[in-house]
Amino acid sequence: MLKRRFLLALSALTTAVACAGFSAPAQSAELTKASLRLKWLPQTQFAGFYVAQAKGYYKDEGIDLTINPGGPNLLTENLVAAGTDTFGLSGGTDSVFAARDKNLPIISIGVAHQLTPFVFVARKDGPIKTLEDFKGKNITAWFTGANYVLLGMLANKGITPDQIKLQPQQVSVTPFVDGSVDVITATWYNELNTIKNRMGADKLRLFVAEDYGISFPRDTLIVSEKTAKEKPKLVEAFLRATLRGWKDAIKDPKGAVDTVMKIAPTLERAHQEAMLTEVIRLMKAGDAEKNGLFAIDPKAVVKAHDFLLKYKVISKPVDLNTAFNASFLNTIPLADRLP
């Protein structure tokens, strides 16, 4: 019943949301202050948000937006649930499940990456050939959602958490390159490029979630239940501006890289260009092709949820109708959402 109600709810376009809480003001009116917490430091993974801010799209919608960086010890879900930040770009569908499992009152209003954006990497000439070979090995993963994906994949092969040596992943990939870590987590757009450059692509073995029949769409836009209920027009306005920024970044990636590097000039341009190329690929994949950027694919969400529930990565079923709400996004014309 949960699945059926969820699929019906997300597939139906919501043409209007209650008008309480926020309305786009006239140009002379005072802007509404809000903040967006990213999941990491400035880089082109977040280019569309920075482009929207630089071009004044949030101000056009009546929002005085502050973009706050993330970091290794910051959980976006916690900050948004506590009201520290208005909006957040969190780990992914899996971390939304985990947050709701812990009774954090957050809601996903859109999903950026329509495919799992990271892989688990081992040495091709090493002892790890299959997931079963992860037993007893030193493994690192981000404890912001990637750990749940890994544990779910391993559980499917009968491997329990106590059978691996799982540690939080640090910023540097050097422990893997030096051999002190057997398996590392790497995004398609960042760490994998670095590892390939240092070791050679032909030296690596990749374990991809989609190869095991599961996908974990990630980089989820979230708000608190309180904001969603009390300020629905603010949520819609934020999404409209964000979509404009991302569409511009896709149309002019060079300009988008320029925008990000003005904020973080020490970044390596070639790496940022390669990152943005991969990020755009992930954002335009899957359900986004027909339903636009940040589309919430109900089938993918249900499948990922059931996978993690089956293997007890989450302790109880999550109310998906509450956890994922496409109604705000669906108030925006499809033509304005398509990449």
Sequence and secondary structure as in RCSB ss.txt:
>XXXX:A:sequence
MLKRRFLLALSALTTAVACAGFSAPAQSAELTKASLRLKWLPQTQFAGFYVAQAKGYYKDEGIDLTINPGGPNLL
TENLVAAGTDTFGLSGGTDSVFAARDKNLPIISIGVAHQLTPFVFVARKDGPIKTLEDFKGKNITAWFTGANYVL
LGMLANKGITPDQIKLQPQQVSVTPFVDGSVDVITATWYNELNTIKNRMGADKLRLFVAEDYGISFPRDTLIVSE
KTAKEKPKLVEAFLRATLRGWKDAIKDPKGAVDTVMKIAPTLERAHQEAMLTEVIRLMKAGDAEKNGLFAIDPKA
VVKAHDFLLKYKVISKPVDLNTAFNASFLNTIPLADRLP
>XXXX:A:secstr
 HHHHHHHHHHS       TT     TTS  EEEEEE SSSSSGGGHHHHHHHHTTHHHHTTEEEEEE   TT  
HHHHHHTTS SEEEEEEHHHHHHHHHTT  EEEEEEEESS  EEEEEETTSS  SGGGGTT EEEE TTTHHHHH
HHHHHTTT  GGGSEEEE  S SHHHHHTS SBEEEETTTHHHHHHHHH GGGEEEE GGGGT    EEEEEEEH
HHHHH HHHHHHHHHHHHHHHHHHHH HHHHHHHHHHHSTTS HHHHHHHHHHHHHHHHSTTHHHH TT   HHH
HHHHHHHHHHTTSSSS   HHHHB  HHHHTS GGGT  
